[in-house]
């Protein structure tokens, strides 16, 4: 049974690329609790199909697959031109998810476009909050909101674990070169007291990070006793990253794939007998890793059995394209080589690869000017806590002194606005009852076999493929019937 809205609250619409981990569930529940004090709450749309985790959410949740072709076209005759810039959307979809049926993707784009209109018309949200904002399913929502002047706020994990960033400007907390902080090298403080206080907050966070084992992704429980480091060798830690990610698509100008970065590193160090490389597999990388293992075999080890903290404890040096783990490494005062672009670029914080610098490896290994770089990092991190980041870890000393979840709620409230007249102007008539849409969308995915979740085509084709699964079908119908008598309260 789906969670209900409280009566007489104003609504926000949230699209989050969420795995519904314990940390994320806690964040969304605490955010709702804080928003309720301001008479606000939200419908959470997300990409997780974890029903057990979903039951721990304290707000209505609607599963939203990230792939256009996964949407059944319940509507039969909406014109293609209803969706803005559909050709551009199809290009982005191919970049993210590879080649696929253009017709299915067009159909999915039309469906989700009209689904959003139904949701917006029914909820009349004061604002929309979008995670990242670069998937086609998110861009469609962003375009609709812009057309009707509905405020849009982008939310993203901060560069440090258990932090969030909010912005009206775009994704990845300033990786985007158009974001003001991306090009800043000097930090403008209102006064010396604020600067001192922000630096104190960073030191509190640094202490918490050193004392506790927390990071963004679940880690193996094993420790470094499972790996043997040759004597008298310096340890370099390489962070593997996902190729299908905005950080690679938009901010890796030198290496098309992550394996290319590892090849380059091993080639640069092949003459060094005093180096041992640990390449840590990304926790969400479930592809075959044979090619990675062959590249590093003679110079080190590829591992998916060590936790991030264990690897960092072993490392003398750290290298990656633009992994968020580079930020964590700086908290532990490591010498960091960055092979791509990120928020750290052009600030003399990390050793930065580019085609013209032939000395970057030697400067990095000799730790040239490291003390200055770490001082610059400390100043920058302090500024981030002042200007950009919200802390979500309530175990931190002085948590109330940080910008935290309560401040997120205040920010969302301040950026929202009432515009019912605008909704009535653009969307004068609800075409289909929202509860029907929510049920149909939710349960078609429930009754569809997992192998057909993405790109499975029409509603009829899904149902035909479901016929060999009568228990799943009956469960969905029973679940649907129970929910029909307990509809959302708007």
GUBASE-241849 format. One record per residue: x, y, z of N, C-alpha, C in turn; residue in three letters. Coordinates in steps of 0.05 Angstrom, whole numbers, plus 5000, padded with zeros to 4 digits. Layout:
% GUBASE-241849
XYZXYZXYZALA ...
END
This chain:
% GUBASE-241849
501749765000500050005000501850255000UNK 501250444983502850674980502350875002UNK 504451015009504251215031502551455022UNK 501151565040499351785034500552065040UNK 499552265026500252535033498652615058UNK 499852805073498352935095496253115082UNK 494153175096492053355086492953645088UNK 492053795068492454095069495354175068UNK 497054015056499854105052500254195023UNK 502154365019502954444992505054244983UNK 505154204956506753984946509254074931UNK 511253904931513653924914513853664898UNK 515053684875515453444859518453384857UNK 519253144865522153084866522752844847UNK 524652874830525652654814528552594822UNK 528952364835531652304845532652044834UNK 535152044823536451794815537451664841UNK 535851504853536451394879536451094880UNK 538250984895538350694899536750614924UNK 535650804938534250764963535950614983UNK 538450694985540250585006539250685033UNK 540250575055539350665081539950955085UNK 542251045075543051325078541151505063UNK 540351425038538551585022535751595034UNK 534851365043532151355056532051535080UNK 534151525096534251705120534151995111UNK 535652065090535752345080532952435071UNK 531552265055528952355044526952365067UNK 526952175085525052185107525552425125UNK 528052485131528652715148527952975133UNK 528352985107527653225091524653265092UNK 523053055089520153075091519353175118UNK 520453065139519853145166520353445170UNK 522553535159523253815162521353995145UNK 520653895121518854055104516054075115UNK 515153865129512553875141512154115160UNK 514354185173514254415191513654675176UNK 514154665150513654895133511154855116UNK 509554645123507054575109507654485080UNK 509854355076510654255050511253955052UNK 510653805031511653535028511853474998UNK 512753234991513353184963512752894955UNK 512152874928512052614915514852554906UNK 515952324913518652244905518452054882UNK 519652134859519951954836522751854836UNK 523251594833525951494835526351254817UNK 528951174814529650964795530050694809UNK 529450674834529850424848527350254848UNK 527749984844525449794844525549634870UNK 527049724890527349574915524849614932UNK 522949424931520349454945520749464975UNK 522649294985523049285014523949555024UNK 525849675009526849945017524650155014UNK 523150124993520950324988518950335011UNK 518550105024516650095046517650255070UNK 520150325071521250485093521150785088UNK 520150865064519851145058517251255070UNK 517351505079515051635091513751835073UNK 513751775047512451955028511651775004UNK 509651874988508951724964511351694945UNK 511651464933513951404916512951284890UNK 513951384868513251294841515751204827UNK 515850954819518250844805518350964777UNK 520651074770521051204744523551094731UNK 523350904713525750794699527251024685UNK 529951004685531451224672531551214642UNK 530650994630530850944602528250994587UNK 528251164567525851244553524251004543UNK 525550804531524150584519522850394538UNK 523350444564522050264584519250354591UNK 518350584579515650684586513550574566UNK 511550444577509350354561507750594551UNK 507050604526505550834515502550774520UNK 501550844544498650814550497050994532UNK 498051234528496851424509497451324481UNK 495551364463495851244437496351444414UNK 495751694418495851874395496952154400UNK 498752184420499852444424501952504403UNK 501852744391503752804370506652834380UNK 508452774363511352784370512153064378UNK 511053264366511953534371511153634399UNK 509653474414509053544442511553554459UNK 513653394451516053374466518153564454UNK 519153744470521153934460523853794453UNK 524953874430527653794423528053484425UNK 526153344412526253044415528752924402UNK 529653044379532052944366534452964384UNK 534753184399536953214418536753014441UNK 534252974450533852774471534652494463UNK 534052424438534852164428537852134427UNK 539252344420542252334419543352294447UNK 542152434467543152404494542552124504UNK 540152024497539351754506541351544495UNK 542251574470544151394458546851414472UNK 547651654479550151694493550151544520UNK 547951554534547651434560547351124558UNK 545551034540544650764541545250604515UNK 546750724497547350574472545150594452UNK 545550454430543550454408541050294416UNK 538750374405536250244411534150334392UNK 531750234395529550294377528850594379UNK 529050744357528351024357525351054362UNK 523750884350520850904354519950854383UNK 521250654395520550604423521350834441UNK 523650954435524551184450522851434446UNK 521951474422520151694416517451654431UNK 516551404430514051334444514351374474UNK 516651294485517151334514517351624521UNK 518551784504518752074509515952204510UNK 514252124491511552234491509952154516UNK 510351894524508951804547509751954572UNK 512351964577513252094602512652394602UNK 512752514578512052804576509252844586UNK 507352674578504552704586504152604614UNK 505652414623505552334651506352564669UNK 508452704662509252934678507053144679UNK 505753194656503653394656501353304675UNK 500753044675498652944693499552994722UNK 501952934729502952964756502953264764UNK 503953434747504053714753501253834755UNK 499453754737496753864738495353774764UNK 495853534773494453434797495753544823UNK 498453544824499853634848499953934850UNK 500054074828500554364828502954434845UNK 505254314839507654344857508654634858UNK 509654714881510854984884513554994870UNK 514854764868517354744853517854454847UNK 519754414828520654144822523654114829UNK 524353904842527053854850528053614833UNK 530253654818531153444799534053364806UNK 534453114808537153004814538853014788UNK 541053154789542853164767541753314743UNK 539653214730538353374709539353324681UNK 541053114677542153074650541152824636UNK 539452664649538252434635535852544619UNK 535252424596532952524580530352524596UNK 529952324613527452324629527352564648UNK 529652664656529752904673529653164657UNK 530853164633530853394616527953464607UNK 526353254602523553304594522053454616UNK 522453364641521153494664522153774667UNK 524853814664525954084666524754274645UNK 524454174620523454344598520554424604UNK 518954234614516154304620516054514642UNK 517654484662517654674684518554954674UNK 520554964657521455214647519255354630UNK 517755194615515655304598513455434615UNK 512955324638510755434654511755594678UNK 514355654678515655824699515355694727UNK 515455434727515455294753518455284762UNK 519055384786521855374795523055094795UNK 525555074786526954814786529454844803UNK 529954654820532354644837533654374831UNK 536254384826537754134822539054054848UNK 538853794853540153684877542053464869UNK 544253444884546353254877547953184902UNK 549052944902550952884923553153084923UNK 554053174946556353344947558853194941UNK 561153334937563653204931564753034955UNK 563753094979564552945002562252775012UNK 562852535024560752365033558952495053UNK 556352425052554352535070554052835068UNK 554352935044553753215039551953235014UNK 550453445012548753494988549253774978UNK 548853804953548954074941546454134926UNK 545454384929543154474915543854724898UNK 542654734875543354954857541154994837UNK 540755244828538955304806540355294779UNK 543055254780544655294756545255034741UNK 545254814754545854574739546954344756UNK 548054144743548653894756551553884767UNK 552053674782554653604792556053824808UNK 554453974822555454164841557654354831UNK 557554424806559554614796561554494777UNK 561454224771563254114751562754264725UNK 560254344721559554494697561054754696UNK 562454804674564155044672562655304674UNK 559955294670558355544671557755614700UNK 558155434718557555484746559755674758UNK 558955884772560956074782563255954797UNK 562755754814564855654831566855484816UNK 566055394791567855224776570455374768UNK 570155634764572455794754573755974775UNK 572755944800573856114821576456004831UNK 578256174838580856094851581256234877UNK 579656444882579856594907577056594920UNK 577056564946574456534960573756794974UNK 571356894968570457144979568857095004UNK 569957175027568657135052567357405061UNK 565057395074563857645083565457775105UNK 566857605121568557715143570357495153UNK 572357585168574357395179573157185198UNK 571057265212569857085231568456855217UNK 567056915195565756715180567756515168UNK 569956615158572056445148573156265169UNK 573656375193574756205214572755995223UNK 570256065224568155885232567855655212UNK 567955725186567655525164570055335165UNK 572355435170574755265172574455075196UNK 573355165217572854995241570854775234UNK 568854835218566854635210568254415193UNK 569954505175571354305158573054125176UNK 574454235196576054065213574353875229UNK 571953955237570053765250569253545231UNK 568753615206568053405186570453215182UNK 572853335180575253175175575652975198UNK 575153055223575452875246573352655244UNK 570852725237568852515234569552315213UNK 570552415190571252235168573552045176UNK 575552145190577751985198576951775219UNK 575051845236574151665258572151455249UNK 570651515228568451335219568951245191UNK 567851015184568150905157565550955142UNK 565351185130562951235113563851355087UNK 562551265066563051375039560451345024UNK 560451424998557951434983556851154976UNK 558650964970557750704960558350484980UNK 556650274982557250055000559949934994UNK 561449865015564149765012564449485022UNK 566349325011566949065022567849085051UNK 567348885066567948885095570848795100UNK 572248685080574948585085576848815089UNK 579248755099581248955104583848885091UNK 585949045096588449015081590048765088UNK 589148595106590648355111590448155088UNK 588548215070588148035047589948115023UNK 591648305027593448395005596248425016UNK 598148335000600948345008602448544990UNK 603448755003604948964989607848894989UNK 609148884966612048824966613549034982UNK 615648944996617249135013618649344996UNK 618949575009620349804997619149914971UNK 616549884969615149994946613050194955UNK 612950414939610850614944608250514931UNK 606050564946603450474937601850694923UNK 601050644899599250834884596550704882UNK 594550864890591750764889590350894866UNK 589350724847587850814824584850764828UNK 583150974824580350934827578950884801UNK 577850644798576250574775573550734776UNK 572550814752570050964750568350834729UNK 565750914729563850814710564050974684UNK 563950844661564050984636561351124630UNK 559150994639556451114634555751294657UNK 556951524657556451714679557152004669UNK 555752194680556252474671559152554675UNK 560352464696563152544701564952444678UNK 564252224665565852124642564952264616UNK 562252284612561252394587562152684583UNK 562152844605562553134602565153234613UNK 566553074630568853184644571353004642UNK 571452844622573852674617574852724589UNK 576052954584576853024557579252864546UNK 580852744564583252614555582952304551UNK 581052184565580751894564577851824560UNK 577251694537574451634530573351424549UNK 574951224557574051024575576051014599UNK 575050914621576650904645579050714642UNK 578650504626580950324622583250454608UNK 582650654591584750804577586450964597UNK 585151064618586651214638588551024653UNK 587650784659589350584673591650504655UNK 591150464629593250394610595450604610UNK 594550854609596451084608598151084633UNK 596851054656598351054681600450834683UNK 599650594675601550364676603850404657UNK 603250524634605350574614607350774625UNK 606350984638608151194649609951084671UNK 609050874685610450784709611850514704UNK 611850414679612950144674615950124680UNK 617350344679620250334685620850354715UNK 618850414731619250454759619050194774UNK 621150104787621149854802620349904831UNK 620050154839619450214867616450284871UNK 614750214851611950284851610250034851UNK 608150034867606149824867603349954865UNK 601849874844599249994839596949814849UNK 595249944865592649814872590449944856UNK 589149804839586849914824584349814837UNK 582749994848580349924863577949934844UNK 576549714842574149704825571849864838UNK 570450014821568150164831565949974841UNK 564750034864562749844875560449794856UNK 559849984838557549954819558449844792UNK 560949774789561949664764561549354765UNK 559549264750558948974750559748844723UNK 561248994707562148874682564548694686UNK 565248544666567648374667570148554669UNK 572048474686574348634691576948504682UNK 576748294665579148154656581148334643UNK 580148524626581948704612583548874631UNK 582248984652583549144673585748974686UNK 585048724693586848554708589348494692UNK 589048454665591348404648593148644646UNK 592048884645593649124643595449164667UNK 594349114691595749174716597348944727UNK 597048714715598148464727601048484736UNK 602748604719605648604725606448834744UNK 604649024748605349264764603749294790UNK 601849114794600249144818597948944819UNK 595749034829593448864833590849014828UNK 588948874816586148974813584548844835UNK 583049004850581548894872578748994875UNK 576948824882574148894890573548804918UNK 575648714933575248604959576148784982UNK 577249014975578149194996576349434998UNK 575849525022574249765026575850015018UNK 574350225012575750475005577650565027UNK 576750555052578450645074580950475077UNK 580750205072583050035073585050115051UNK 584050165027585750245005587150505011UNK 585650695021586850955027588950935049UNK 588550765068590550725089593150615079UNK 592950455057595350335045596850535026UNK 595350725015596350884993598251115002UNK 600451134986602151374989601351584969UNK 600151504947599251684926596451594916UNK 594951784905592251714895591951834867UNK 590551684849590151784822587451694812UNK 586051864797583551794784582852004764UNK 580751954748579952144728578652384741UNK 576452344754575152554770573252434791UNK 573952204802572352064822571952244846UNK 569652214859569152354884571052254906UNK 572252014902574151914921576752084922UNK 577252234901579552424902579152624924UNK 576652714928576052904949576552784976UNK 575652534979576052395004579052355010UNK 580552304989583452274992584752535003UNK 583752754993584853015002584253065032UNK 581952965041581252985070583452845086UNK 584552625075586652475089589452565081UNK 589652805068592252925062593952765042UNK 592652645023594152485003594952664979UNK 597152584965597952714940596252604918UNK 594652774905592652684886593352774857UNK 593252584839593552644810590852614797UNK 589852824784587252824771587652804741UNK 586352614728586752564699584452674682UNK 582552814695580352934681579753214691UNK 577253294690576453554700574453514723UNK 574553694742572553694764572553964778UNK 571153974800571054214816573854294826UNK 575754104826578454154836580254284815UNK 579354294791581054384769581854674772UNK 584354734764585455004762585455154789UNK 585755014810585855134837588455074852UNK 590354944839592854864851592354694877UNK 590454514874589854324896590854044890UNK 590553964864591453704856593553734834UNK 595053524828596753504805594953444781UNK 594953604761593053574739594453494713UNK 593353274702594453184676593453364653UNK 595153424635594453534609596553454589UNK 595853484564597753384542600353534542UNK 600453774553602853944550604753924574UNK 603953794595605553784619607053514620UNK 609553514614611153264614612153184641UNK 611953374660613053324687611053264708UNK 608453224700606453194720606852944738UNK 607752724725608252474740610452514761UNK 612752624752615052654769614352854792UNK 612953074786612153264806610353134827UNK 608552974817606652824835608152634854UNK 609852464842611352274858613352394877UNK 614352634869616252774887614752954907UNK 612052964904610353134921611253424921UNK 611853524898612653804895610353984903UNK 610954174921609054374929606554254942UNK 606754014954604353874965603254034989UNK 604854145005603954295028602054525020UNK 602854674999601254894989598654784978UNK 598654564963596254454952594254364974UNK 595254244995593554165017592354405032UNK 593954615034592954865046590654985028UNK 591154975002589055074984586554904986UNK 586954644989584554464992583054535017UNK 584454565039583154625065581554885063UNK 582655085049581155335045578655295027UNK 579055135006576855084988574654925001UNK 575354715016573354555029571854715050UNK 573154895064571855075083569855255068UNK 570555355045568755515029566355365019UNK 566755105012564554935003562554905025UNK 563454865050561554845072560155105077UNK 561455325070560155585074558155645051UNK 558955575026557455675003555755464989UNK 556555204990555355004972554054764986UNK 555454655006554754395016553054405041UNK 551254205042549554155065550253885077UNK 550753875102551553625116548953465123UNK 549053205118546753035124547352835146UNK 549952815154550752625175550352755202UNK 548252665216547552785242549352695265UNK 551252515259553152435280555552625283UNK 555652815265557952995265557853185289UNK 560053225302560253425323559553705311UNK 557953855325557154125316555254105291UNK 553753885289551953845266550154095262UNK 549154195283547254425281548654675271UNK 551254685273552754925263553154915233UNK 552954675221553154645192550554725179UNK 550654795154548254795138547354505135UNK 544854445143544054165145541354125132UNK 540053895139537553825126535354045131UNK 535354155154533354365159533854605141UNK 536354665135536954885117536254815088UNK 536454565081535554475054532554535051UNK 530954475072528054525071527454815068UNK 528954985083528555275081529255375053UNK 531455265041532155345014529955274994UNK 528955024997526854934978524355104981UNK 523655175006521355345011521755624999UNK 524155735002524756004993524756024962UNK 525355804949525555804920522855724907UNK 520955654923518355564913516455804910UNK 514255754895512255964893509655844885UNK 507455984891504855904883504256014855UNK 503255844838502555934811500355764799UNK 498255734815495955574806494755684780UNK 494755954777493556074753495155994729UNK 497855964732499455884709498755604701UNK 498355424721497655144714495055134699UNK 493055294709490455284696490655394667UNK 492455584663492855694636494055484617UNK 496155344626497455164608496154894607UNK 495054804630493854534631490954554641UNK 489054644625486354704635484754454642UNK 485654224632483953984636485753744642UNK 485053594663486453344669485353124651UNK 487152994636486252804616485452534629UNK 487152444648486652184661487252214691UNK 485652094708486052104737488852024745UNK 490152184762492852134770493251864783UNK 491251784800491551524813491651294793UNK 490051324772490051124750492851104738UNK 493951344732496651354720498651224738UNK 498651304764500551204783500350894785UNK 497850794787497450504789498450364763UNK 497550464741498250334715501350334712UNK 502550554717505450584714506950394733UNK 505950384758507250224779506949924774UNK 504549844767504049554766504649424740UNK 504749574719505749464694508649384697UNK 510149544711512949474717513149234736UNK 511249214754511248984773510748724758UNK 508748734740508048484727509748414703UNK 511548594695513248544672515748394681UNK 516348164669518848014676521248194674UNK 523148154692525448324695526948354669UNK 527248134653528748154628527448334608UNK 524948414612523548584594523048864604UNK 524148924628523649174640524249414622UNK 526549384609527449614592527049544563UNK 525749724549525349694520523349484513UNK 521349434530519549204525517149274508UNK 516949524499514949584479512149634490UNK 510149554476507349624482506349494507UNK 504049604517502749484540501849204534UNK 500649154510499748894503501948684502UNK 504248774491506548584490507548514518UNK 507448704537508248644564506348434576UNK 503748484573501848304585502048024574UNK 502448004547502747744535505147594547UNK 507347744550509747614562509347544591UNK 507347664604506847614633505147364637UNK 503847264616502047034619503346794632UNK 505946734627507146504640507746554670UNK 507146794680507746864707505146924723UNK 503346724726500746784738500946884767UNK 502846784782503146874810503847174811UNK 505647254794506447534793504047704784UNK 502547604764500147744755498147784777UNK 497547564791495547574812496447754835UNK 499047744841500047924862499648214855UNK 500248274830499948554820497048634821UNK 495248464812492448534812491448574841UNK 492248394859491348424887492548684899UNK 495048734894496348974904494949224893UNK 494349214868492949434854490249484867UNK 488649264871485949284882486049394910UNK 488049314927488249424954488749724953UNK 490449804934491250084933488950254922UNK 487350144904485150304892483250424913UNK 483050274936481150374957482550564976UNK 485150624971486650804988488251004972UNK 486851164956488151334937489551564951UNK 491351694937492751924947490852144955UNK 491552304974489952534982491252784971UNK 489952924953491053174942489353404952UNK 
END
